[in-house]
Structure formats: C-alpha cells, structure tokens
C-alpha cells in the first residue's frame, strides 16, 4: 500500500540492499536513503495511515493487501487516507 503514496518501498528496498552489500560506499548510500525516508515520515507512515483508515471506518488489514484485491469502496477510502 505504501507504493501508492510515495517511494517508500523503493527506499526500503534500497536500504536493505545497501546493508546486505556492507561496503563503505553502500553505507553512504544507505545513509542518504535513510535521510530521505525519515524526511518523508517513512517510520510513522503506517501509524498515520491506520489513524486515517480508522476515521474512515476501514479495518487495518487493508494495508497488507494489494490494492486490486480491495472492493471499490475500500480502494476509495484507502486513497482518501493516503491524501
């Protein structure tokens, strides 16, 4: 679900790859990605989404499901919450 909001999944994947690499260059890259992730509230995104979904009376498990598997109403509410 993060993918519809911003580059969160791409940044998370890049940080994971950098950690696996472990080289000095990769650690600098990791630090850059982490700074971007923090700047766009990556660590609190799910909490913010859950709060908005709760307001819209949508259960939390929709965050763990692909968007295309949600009903039209759930998709609409998830997109509203993402705003």
FENMO-V146519 format. One record per backbone hydrogen bond with DSSP energy under -1.0 kcal/mol. CO is the residue of the C=O (numbers start at 1). NH is the residue of the N-H. If there is no record, write none. Layout:
co = (CO,CO)
nh = (NH,NH)
This chain:
co = (1,2,2,7,8,9,10,11,12,13,14,15,16,17,18,23,24,25,26,27,28,29,30,31,32,33,34,35,36,37,38,44,45,46,47,48,49,50,51,52,53,54,59,60,61,66,67,71,72,73,74,75,76,77,78)
nh = (4,5,6,11,12,13,14,15,16,17,18,19,20,21,22,27,28,29,30,31,32,33,34,35,36,37,38,39,40,42,41,48,49,50,51,52,53,54,55,56,58,57,62,63,64,69,70,75,76,77,78,79,80,81,82)
